[in-house]
Amino acid sequence: MQKAFKDFEKLKKGGSKRGKSDIVRQTRADLTVHTKIEEEVFYPAARKAIKDADLMDEATVEHAGAKELIAQLESMQPGDDLYDAKFTVLGESVNHHIKEEQNEMFPKVRKTKLDLNALGEQMAQRKAELESEMSSGNGANAGERRVGSARGRASTSPPQY
């Protein structure tokens, strides 16, 4: 995920509009799947396990902000006013969110009795369902077939971007 934002930064200095559009389209699809997985599977389990409402509420608000920027970018094209700025701000927001999850949320989750293997399996199953919906044209961003960065892992680690 972070690579996409870095690649976009390189294209801001004279890259092709097509290249920018491809990065934004793929990142939108990846983030859409990832946020759904976290909101539907991971966050409810984490909220119950760590009992830190403030931390979980902040993560939910960060998702809402990302979804708003994603929705705005869906109706835009490279070269439109604020296109580059909106994608850059989305990247900054996502990077901030990742750091908070890795430094605050995930360590708390690891200290609980939450079955991370089972949770990872649930997340992987939901990811597969969402990818199937997207490839069949039933989900958000239908037609965007390759969704690779949003991972549900069957492991002892919480999800990562």
ABEGO torsion letter per residue (X at the ends): XAAAAAAAAAAAAGBBAAAAAAAAAAAAAAAAAAAAAAAAAAAAAAAAAAGBAAAAAAAAAAAAAAAAAAAAAAABBBGBBGAAAAAAAAAAAAAAAAAAAAAAAAAAAAABABBAAAAAAAAAAAAAAAAAAAAAGABBGBGBABBAABBBBBBABBBBX
